[in-house]
């Protein structure tokens, strides 16, 4: 058994508990996301930037799946974060090359599909290449999705999945975002050896890729919970992408329409969405895409009295910070002003984390050891109750109770 991702250790433990026969292998997860396994080695490594621990773990996984026979079984466990954690550069490239490209892409505003297109074509193990190394063994991959649309070739950069993207597309992405690219990277991408295996490749004939968990299921679970509380849920989608601050404006417009016109849902209701927004980093502050989404949402809502919100990454880590996300209340802007915070300037500096930290509205869960992408919920209460001092006190008490419970 091999695997990589923020959920890899917990997945490995679950397999150990259910697997009755001989079992050995290695999985790599993010620092702080490990758990105790009896038969499977768990390695922690760097995310979102690859490091030496991830490089060495990828080498060991490559060695484990090489030289197998047709009656061997390779069970793979893939989840979000695997792209950074499974760092094995293509021939002629270095870990520093990959790390530099990754760092630039993460700050560029590129989508996860674009980032992983580049990662796959600079790797010796991603984009279906691990499956080629394992042949003629049977390969079964269990996959937890953290990407919009649940594209198996994008999750952890699809180490056992046929890749429809091309090296030409990878070059175009690097050019479009105007990255500083080392000459060996360009030379590699211009060679035919950089191309990944495609659908129909005979080396993938004995591979099964099975999706076992996905973001939409988490949204459905949240909707069921809302209904049980007498609140009408409206799922906006599990594949929302784009700049976090721009997505927030769209969400705000829908929420205001619900509050003022009862459309597309009448209060009390909750707007639920998933997906993965991006942030083009231009400032020097502490961000996180969910915190940035909420700060932009606060500005767009302008203190609407009956609207509350939460935005978190389901893995418990908002970008590279120590929080899962944050929460927004009707008085967020008012409280920020009392602290002397210029919210617009903070947004321009990509400094949403510090705003919510001062307001004591960060949500800190620690690693959840799973990852089904971002989760956002915007609650619209009835206007007759919202905005009254008693209601704001009730909301504050509810926040305090939730903090204690989680």
C-alpha positions as CSV (number, residue, x, y, z in Angstrom):
1,X,0.0,0.0,0.0
2,X,1.2,3.5,-0.9
3,X,-0.4,6.9,-0.8
4,X,-0.1,10.6,-0.4
5,X,-2.3,13.5,0.7
6,X,-3.6,15.2,3.8
7,X,-6.0,12.3,4.4
8,X,-3.4,9.6,3.6
9,X,-2.6,8.6,7.2
10,X,-6.2,8.3,8.3
11,X,-7.1,6.4,5.2
12,X,-4.1,4.0,5.8
13,X,-5.3,3.4,9.4
14,X,-8.8,2.6,8.1
15,X,-7.5,0.1,5.6
16,X,-5.4,-1.5,8.4
17,X,-8.5,-2.0,10.5
18,X,-10.3,-3.7,7.7
19,X,-7.5,-5.6,5.9
20,X,-7.2,-9.2,7.2
21,X,-4.1,-10.3,5.2
22,X,-0.5,-9.4,4.9
23,X,0.0,-5.6,4.3
24,X,3.0,-3.4,4.0
25,X,3.9,0.0,2.5
26,X,4.3,3.7,3.0
27,X,2.1,6.8,2.9
28,X,3.1,10.5,3.1
29,X,1.1,13.2,4.6
30,X,1.4,16.8,5.7
31,X,3.3,17.8,8.9
32,X,0.9,17.4,11.8
33,X,-1.6,15.2,9.9
34,X,-0.1,11.8,10.9
35,X,-1.8,9.1,13.0
36,X,-0.7,5.8,14.5
37,X,-0.6,2.9,12.0
38,X,0.6,-0.6,12.9
39,X,1.7,-2.0,9.5
40,X,2.1,1.0,7.3
41,X,4.9,3.5,7.6
42,X,3.6,7.1,7.8
43,X,6.0,9.9,6.7
44,X,5.3,13.6,7.2
45,X,6.5,16.1,4.6
46,X,6.1,19.7,3.4
47,X,2.9,21.2,2.0
48,X,2.1,23.3,-0.1
49,X,5.8,23.5,-1.0
50,X,7.6,20.2,-1.5
51,X,10.6,19.5,0.7
52,X,13.4,16.9,1.1
53,X,11.2,14.6,3.3
54,X,8.6,14.4,0.5
55,X,11.3,13.8,-2.1
56,X,12.7,10.9,-0.1
57,X,9.3,9.5,0.5
58,X,8.5,9.6,-3.2
59,X,11.7,7.8,-3.9
60,X,10.8,5.0,-1.5
61,X,7.3,4.7,-3.0
62,X,8.8,4.5,-6.5
63,X,11.1,1.7,-5.2
64,X,8.2,-0.1,-3.5
65,X,6.1,-0.3,-6.7
66,X,8.9,-1.2,-9.0
67,X,9.8,-4.8,-10.0
68,X,6.5,-6.3,-9.1
69,X,4.8,-9.3,-10.6
70,X,1.4,-9.8,-12.2
71,X,0.0,-11.5,-9.1
72,X,0.9,-8.5,-6.9
73,X,-1.6,-5.9,-5.7
74,X,-0.8,-2.2,-5.2
75,X,-3.4,-0.4,-3.2
76,X,-3.0,3.4,-3.5
77,X,-4.6,6.0,-1.3
78,X,-4.8,9.5,-2.9
79,X,-6.2,12.7,-1.4
80,X,-5.7,16.5,-1.7
81,X,-2.2,17.7,-1.0
82,X,-0.6,14.7,-2.6
83,X,0.8,16.8,-5.5
84,X,3.2,18.6,-3.1
85,X,3.8,15.7,-0.8
86,X,4.8,13.3,-3.6
87,X,7.8,15.2,-5.0
88,X,9.9,13.3,-7.4
89,X,11.3,15.6,-10.2
90,X,11.6,14.3,-13.8
91,X,15.0,13.4,-15.1
92,X,17.4,16.4,-15.3
93,X,15.3,18.5,-12.9
94,X,15.9,19.3,-9.2
95,X,13.7,19.6,-6.1
96,X,14.7,23.3,-6.1
97,X,13.3,23.6,-9.7
98,X,10.0,22.1,-8.6
99,X,9.8,24.1,-5.4
100,X,10.4,27.4,-7.2
101,X,7.8,26.7,-9.8
102,X,5.3,25.6,-7.2
103,X,5.9,28.7,-5.1
104,X,5.3,31.0,-8.1
105,X,2.2,29.2,-9.2
106,X,0.6,29.3,-5.7
107,X,1.0,33.1,-5.7
108,X,-0.1,33.6,-9.3
109,X,-3.9,33.0,-9.0
110,X,-3.7,29.9,-11.2
111,X,-6.4,27.3,-10.7
112,X,-5.6,23.9,-9.1
113,X,-6.1,22.2,-12.5
114,X,-3.5,24.5,-14.1
115,X,-1.1,24.1,-11.2
116,X,-1.4,20.3,-11.3
117,X,-1.0,20.3,-15.1
118,X,2.5,21.8,-14.6
119,X,3.2,19.5,-11.7
120,X,2.4,16.4,-13.6
121,X,4.6,17.2,-16.5
122,X,7.6,18.0,-14.2
123,X,7.2,14.7,-12.3
124,X,8.6,11.2,-12.6
125,X,5.7,9.8,-10.6
126,X,2.5,11.9,-11.2
127,X,0.2,12.0,-14.2
128,X,-0.2,8.2,-14.5
129,X,3.5,7.5,-14.3
130,X,3.3,5.6,-10.9
131,X,0.9,3.1,-12.5
132,X,3.4,2.5,-15.3
133,X,6.2,1.9,-12.8
134,X,3.9,-0.7,-11.0
135,X,3.1,-2.8,-14.1
136,X,2.4,-5.7,-14.5
137,X,0.9,-5.6,-11.0
138,X,-2.8,-4.9,-10.4
139,X,-3.3,-1.3,-9.1
140,X,-6.4,-0.2,-7.2
141,X,-6.6,3.5,-6.1
142,X,-9.0,4.8,-3.5
143,X,-9.4,8.5,-4.0
144,X,-10.8,11.4,-1.8
145,X,-11.6,14.4,-4.0
146,X,-10.6,17.9,-3.1
147,X,-11.0,19.5,-6.6
148,X,-13.8,21.1,-8.4
149,X,-15.6,18.6,-10.6
150,X,-13.9,15.6,-9.0
151,X,-11.5,15.1,-11.9
152,X,-9.4,12.1,-10.9
153,X,-6.5,13.2,-13.0
154,X,-6.2,16.4,-11.0
155,X,-6.5,15.0,-7.4
156,X,-3.0,14.6,-6.1
157,X,-2.0,15.1,-9.8
158,X,-3.4,11.6,-10.7
159,X,-0.4,9.3,-10.1
160,X,-2.4,6.3,-11.4
161,X,-4.8,8.1,-13.8
162,X,-4.5,8.7,-17.6
163,X,-3.7,12.4,-18.2
164,X,-5.6,14.4,-20.8
165,X,-3.4,17.5,-20.3
166,X,-0.3,18.0,-22.4
167,X,3.2,19.4,-22.0
168,X,2.3,22.1,-24.5
169,X,-0.4,23.2,-22.1
170,X,2.1,23.2,-19.2
171,X,4.4,25.5,-21.2
172,X,1.5,27.8,-22.0
173,X,0.5,28.1,-18.3
174,X,4.0,29.0,-17.3
175,X,4.1,31.6,-20.0
176,X,0.6,33.0,-19.3
177,X,1.4,33.6,-15.6
178,X,4.8,35.1,-16.6
179,X,6.8,32.8,-14.3
180,X,10.6,32.8,-13.9
181,X,11.3,29.3,-15.2
182,X,14.8,27.6,-15.1
183,X,16.2,26.6,-18.5
184,X,16.2,22.9,-17.6
185,X,12.4,23.0,-17.0
186,X,11.8,24.6,-20.4
187,X,14.1,22.0,-22.1
188,X,12.3,19.1,-20.4
189,X,8.9,20.3,-21.3
190,X,10.0,20.7,-25.0
191,X,11.0,17.0,-25.1
192,X,8.7,14.2,-25.9
193,X,9.8,12.4,-22.7
194,X,7.8,15.0,-20.7
195,X,4.5,13.8,-22.1
196,X,2.3,11.8,-19.7
197,X,0.4,8.5,-20.5
198,X,-3.0,9.0,-22.1
199,X,-6.2,7.1,-22.1
200,X,-5.8,3.7,-23.8
201,X,-2.1,3.4,-22.8
202,X,-1.6,-0.4,-22.3
203,X,0.5,0.3,-19.2
204,X,-2.8,1.5,-17.5
205,X,-4.8,-1.6,-18.4
206,X,-4.7,-3.2,-14.9
207,X,-5.6,0.0,-13.0
208,X,-8.8,0.8,-11.2
209,X,-9.4,4.3,-9.9
210,X,-12.3,4.6,-7.4
211,X,-13.7,7.8,-6.0
212,X,-14.7,7.1,-2.3
213,X,-15.5,10.7,-1.0
214,X,-16.3,14.0,-2.7
215,X,-17.1,17.6,-1.8
216,X,-20.8,17.3,-2.9
217,X,-21.5,14.7,-0.3
218,X,-20.3,17.2,2.4
219,X,-22.6,19.9,1.1
220,X,-25.5,17.4,1.1
221,X,-24.8,16.5,4.7
222,X,-24.8,20.2,5.7
223,X,-28.0,20.7,3.8
224,X,-29.6,17.8,5.7
225,X,-28.5,19.3,9.0
226,X,-30.0,22.7,8.0
227,X,-33.3,21.2,7.2
228,X,-33.4,19.5,10.6
229,X,-33.0,22.9,12.2
230,X,-35.9,24.3,10.1
231,X,-33.6,26.3,7.8
232,X,-34.0,26.0,4.0
233,X,-30.7,25.1,2.4
234,X,-29.7,26.2,-1.1
235,X,-26.6,24.5,-2.5
236,X,-24.9,26.8,-4.9
237,X,-22.4,24.2,-6.2
238,X,-19.4,22.2,-5.2
239,X,-17.1,23.4,-8.1
240,X,-16.9,27.2,-7.5
241,X,-13.6,28.6,-8.7
242,X,-12.1,32.1,-9.3
243,X,-10.6,34.9,-7.2
244,X,-11.8,34.5,-3.6
245,X,-12.7,38.2,-3.4
246,X,-14.7,38.1,-6.6
247,X,-16.6,34.9,-5.7
248,X,-17.5,36.6,-2.4
249,X,-19.2,39.5,-4.2
250,X,-21.4,37.0,-6.1
251,X,-22.3,35.2,-2.9
252,X,-23.1,38.5,-1.3
253,X,-25.4,39.5,-4.1
254,X,-27.4,36.2,-3.7
255,X,-27.5,36.6,0.1
256,X,-28.8,40.1,-0.1
257,X,-31.5,39.1,-2.6
258,X,-32.6,36.3,-0.2
259,X,-32.8,38.8,2.6
260,X,-34.6,41.5,0.8
261,X,-36.7,39.7,-1.8
262,X,-36.9,36.1,-0.6
263,X,-35.3,35.0,-3.9
264,X,-33.9,32.5,-4.8
265,X,-34.7,31.3,-1.2
266,X,-36.7,32.9,1.6
267,X,-35.3,33.4,5.0
268,X,-34.5,31.6,7.2
269,X,-32.2,30.0,4.7
270,X,-28.6,29.0,4.2
271,X,-26.5,29.3,1.1
272,X,-24.0,26.4,0.9
273,X,-21.1,26.1,-1.5
274,X,-17.8,24.3,-2.1
275,X,-15.0,24.4,-4.6
276,X,-11.6,26.0,-4.5
277,X,-11.1,29.7,-4.9
278,X,-7.7,31.2,-5.7
279,X,-5.8,34.3,-4.5
280,X,-3.5,36.3,-6.6
281,X,-1.0,37.4,-3.9
282,X,0.0,41.1,-4.3
283,X,0.3,42.1,-0.7
284,X,2.5,41.0,2.2
285,X,-0.1,40.1,4.8
286,X,-1.2,36.8,6.3
287,X,-4.1,35.4,4.2
288,X,-5.8,32.1,3.4
289,X,-8.3,32.0,0.7
290,X,-11.3,31.4,3.0
291,X,-10.3,34.3,5.2
292,X,-9.9,36.5,2.1
293,X,-13.3,35.3,0.8
294,X,-15.0,36.4,4.1
295,X,-13.3,39.7,4.3
296,X,-14.5,40.6,0.8
297,X,-17.9,39.2,1.7
298,X,-18.1,41.5,4.7
299,X,-17.3,44.6,2.5
300,X,-19.9,43.5,0.0
301,X,-22.6,42.9,2.6
302,X,-22.0,46.3,4.3
303,X,-23.2,45.1,7.6
304,X,-26.5,43.5,6.5
305,X,-28.1,42.8,9.9
306,X,-29.4,39.3,9.3
307,X,-26.5,37.7,7.5
308,X,-23.9,35.4,9.1
309,X,-21.2,33.3,7.3
310,X,-18.5,30.7,7.8
311,X,-15.8,29.7,5.3
312,X,-13.3,26.9,6.1
313,X,-11.0,24.4,4.4
314,X,-12.2,20.9,5.3
315,X,-8.6,19.8,6.0
316,X,-8.4,22.3,8.9
317,X,-5.8,24.4,7.3
318,X,-6.6,27.6,5.3
319,X,-3.7,27.8,2.9
320,X,-0.6,27.8,5.0
321,X,-2.1,29.2,8.2
322,X,-3.0,27.5,11.5
323,X,-6.7,28.1,11.1
324,X,-9.3,26.3,9.1
325,X,-11.0,29.6,8.2
326,X,-13.1,32.2,10.0
327,X,-16.6,33.4,10.7
328,X,-18.5,36.6,9.8
329,X,-21.2,38.3,11.8
330,X,-23.5,41.3,11.0
331,X,-21.3,43.5,13.2
332,X,-17.9,42.4,11.7
333,X,-17.2,45.7,10.0
334,X,-18.4,47.7,13.1
335,X,-16.1,45.7,15.4
336,X,-13.2,46.1,12.9
337,X,-13.7,49.9,12.9
338,X,-13.6,49.9,16.7
339,X,-10.2,48.2,16.5
340,X,-9.0,50.9,14.0
341,X,-8.7,48.3,11.2
342,X,-8.9,49.5,7.7
343,X,-10.7,46.5,6.2
344,X,-10.2,47.5,2.6
345,X,-6.5,48.2,3.1
346,X,-6.2,44.8,4.8
347,X,-7.9,43.1,1.8
348,X,-5.5,44.9,-0.6
349,X,-2.6,43.6,1.5
350,X,-4.0,40.0,1.5
351,X,-4.1,40.3,5.3
352,X,-7.4,38.8,6.2
353,X,-6.0,36.5,8.8
354,X,-4.9,39.3,11.0
355,X,-8.3,41.0,10.8
356,X,-10.2,37.9,12.0
357,X,-7.5,37.2,14.6
358,X,-8.0,40.6,16.2
359,X,-11.7,40.1,16.1
360,X,-11.3,36.6,17.7
361,X,-13.3,35.1,14.8
362,X,-10.7,32.7,13.4
363,X,-11.8,29.0,13.4
364,X,-9.0,26.7,14.6
365,X,-9.8,23.0,14.4
366,X,-6.3,21.6,13.9
367,X,-5.8,18.9,11.1
368,X,-9.0,17.0,10.4
369,X,-7.1,14.3,8.4
370,X,-9.5,14.4,5.6
371,X,-9.9,16.8,2.7
372,X,-13.0,17.4,0.6
373,X,-12.2,21.0,-0.4
374,X,-13.6,24.3,0.9
375,X,-16.9,24.7,2.7
376,X,-18.9,27.9,2.9
377,X,-22.2,28.6,4.5
378,X,-24.1,31.9,4.5
379,X,-27.0,32.1,6.9
380,X,-29.8,34.5,6.3
381,X,-32.1,35.0,9.3
382,X,-35.6,36.6,9.1
383,X,-35.3,40.4,9.1
384,X,-37.8,40.9,11.9
385,X,-35.4,39.3,14.4
386,X,-32.1,40.2,12.9
387,X,-30.4,43.5,13.9
388,X,-31.9,43.8,17.4
389,X,-29.5,43.9,20.3
390,X,-30.9,40.7,21.7
391,X,-30.3,38.9,18.5
392,X,-26.7,40.0,18.3
393,X,-26.2,38.8,21.9
394,X,-27.8,35.5,21.0
395,X,-25.5,35.2,18.0
396,X,-22.5,35.9,20.2
397,X,-23.5,33.3,22.7
398,X,-24.0,30.8,19.9
399,X,-20.5,31.5,18.6
400,X,-19.1,31.0,22.1
401,X,-21.0,27.7,22.4
402,X,-19.7,26.5,19.0
403,X,-16.1,27.4,20.0
404,X,-16.4,25.4,23.1
405,X,-18.0,22.4,21.3
406,X,-15.3,22.2,18.7
